[in-house]
């Protein structure tokens, strides 16, 4: 796994008309008060919380019994002699217990330490109600007393969280799912999606808390199957459309606080997935007017993309505009990128047809050439597998070629069977994002049982490990794995892992 | 050096009438904006502060050029790519540079870690103006970036302190002091006093930030010679008088936030110094009405004290009501305590005479007996020194017997000369509080040159070491000495060290 920070100097335009539309679709944030249900310390009871006087190095861990995105407050008093020193304490928020065991001082990862959810608080005067102003993503809250004084102890009462989400549970339509494990996977997927539904579809409410296009595509699909909040998808599409580079390129993610700002990070297929997200929205809730309005933005992405293909129809990858596919950089991505382009080009042509635009013949020709190159040069009929530019046969190439329906249904099924036989079990892929693609390809290729098995093995394993929500990264062979070297900055509620709700609804 | 935390269960009365008077004398807090004058890093200039982009582990140290008690604020922006992570930083406040070199994680002292003046701050959205709500005591502010992200840096502009004090410099009357060092000692003493003048006379604005009676006595004396804020002294007297134990004992210190609360700590002569403080106030600004009002409180302290003397007139010390004299517990304090009682009894009788109370003959008799015991049993005419109960000849015994004028002026001078010859240089005493007593005894005994030498050697040495204000603890033989094992919790601006302004005004 590796990740390279991009720093680019592109100039961006702000289309105020589109951004005003994004603003008009800003969602209501629903808030709900939540109380902790127990203390993790087996010797202490939550009902007796106010009886415990805590001194230097004492700690309590509140368990709210569910994942929460929101704010925390608690009443703090003292017992003993008058308060002859400030109270100094650390408050740590954790989605999973593993985070509580990690000490921030040990963290040496490349990702910013600032994501560690812990605060150091001085209170000069007790009693006080502590209301932390920041939003956290957590189920557990550890309060550690760094110091009182030898003369008095701190006492905590009325801990409370206010959970925030723009997901409206009254709109949720859960299908009947006979299989218990699949049903539980579905539920955790719904929670994961809901927790990421905030002012935008966030990728992770703990970290990075912003709108990524690759995540948005999957969140939107999961959303149509559950909360069906169309306005929130529109808001996100307008945000991307309203802030492109001067040449029209969409960045991989945007910030909305303190003001709308596009990031200077670009990923090849993330730009293209703007097309997919619009296509999926229109599929789910046909809206030709919206398609016509945003079609020029789609076209610009496709035009920029097609410049990267050579005369034969082969994708010439550019490390400054990388094909993502998955976090892993341990496999060749050019063939997968070629397939993603085909996948999107088909959707783009369908959108163009809706707009009634003439002159899209050139795009049909481009699709034909690019798909033809894939079939003729990248498919190895002797192996029944697609090959990457470096001669490598990897899962990602097969998966995306199947999703793009480059070959016939029968050939796709054969490719997938070969993949399962020769390339499974999955190795070196640790994101639910890529696992989603594998599962969907299996469904698309008609291998439903294999798809269900993969879902149960992967998402089911997270549940087995205590997940309330699905994770940003998970390698079933290395359950402790963190791309950052420590669980303390892992995101245990991450949008791109919510897709079982979509897969189950669509294929089962 | 040692300090024992007292935890007592005495019940206290709150005399609302007296506390209302305390409230009526609550001072105005004067506020003044202060800008830093330089950066401690020689390679950086304060005028170019806004040009420095700071990333993980970078730090800047602002030097405000003077001691400040107050609040801190600064504008924070970012430079580089969009802010893709919170800013996390540590802000450390220091009265002396030595505090900046000490790491809080290394601190293992018995005093609460919560006094360490450092905050850990997350800012999710930049730009922002950071306005820290707590009050600090500092000249230096170190800002250390714990993390940004690899894509952007933090930029600081417009750092500002708002200094707070109830001292009114327009009232200050500095005498002409020809000697440069004494003049500088005077100035630092004034600053020390002013910085401790807040809502009450605090002992130290960094730590413990409350009203101690032993410190109040000295602050009040220094105050009459400088800012002459009579109301603030009255406020403090009413606070002590308004919150005694049910048997009438005054505690060693009181808290005024969040509400008026007496501490459950009692020191023998601190209770008695209520008498001294009222006596000194009336000496400075005669107010027979106030004397009459507070006389019963004085009498109660004296009555409680006299119960601790045996039939011969000897103080039977009680470890639950310890004689303080100095922080050191390495010398016997009974003879000094006997002397302090004589010192206060004389003042009490003078106050009683003002009230016109009859029936104070018994107090005159008690004084006579206690002073007689001192002269006959505790004075060793062969050595020309007072001896403590354990046979020890120590400085504190001589000093307090001279201050109490137990012997004649000639004998006092002889005692002091013997003390200088046999017991000097001072060893094992590290508080300006006790050094003040030594200096004052030398002045009282007519040894002006020796007193000046002591002042220059002791307070002058602090100036030489870079003091802007005088310290809670200082041992000239061990300049690095901290009673807490680390300078990080030392109070470098401590009320009981401000007395050179009083000594110079009174004796020079």
Interface residues (C-beta under 8 A of the other chain):
Chain A: X5 X7 X56 X80 X81 X82 X83 X84 X85 X86 X87 X88 X105 X110 X111 X112 X113 X114 X115 X116 X119 X120 X122 X124 X125 X126 X127 X134 X146 X147 X148 X149 X150 X151 X207 X208 X210 X255 X257 X258 X261 X262 X263 X264
Chain B: X5 X7 X56 X80 X81 X82 X83 X84 X85 X86 X87 X88 X105 X110 X111 X112 X113 X114 X115 X116 X119 X120 X122 X124 X125 X126 X127 X134 X146 X147 X148 X149 X150 X151 X207 X208 X210 X255 X257 X258 X261 X262 X263 X264
